[in-house]
């Protein structure tokens, strides 16, 4: 017997970020980051790089800005960019798989 209750993933299909079986499904590239999704992955890579230090020192949102300004020209740019590229590549592969699942008869 079907109840009137829908699963959480069905209730919020219009939300840009969805939880499906405890996995976050990111929106497509044209919606993520106002059409510039790589920048979000670059920002995430920067946060990940300095996570421990940020957690130790940041007390206020303006502290984050101050921290990154103080790190100017001292970032390990290669490491940060490579991590961002890997994450972005995985995101794009996941998007391709998602499109192929939604439209199996169309070849891209």
Secondary structure as UniProt FT lines:
FT   HELIX           8..11
FT   TURN            12..14
FT   STRAND          18..20
FT   TURN            21..22
FT   STRAND          23..25
FT   TURN            29..31
FT   HELIX           32..35
FT   HELIX           37..49
FT   HELIX           51..57
FT   HELIX           61..70
FT   TURN            71..73
FT   HELIX           77..102
FT   TURN            104..105
//
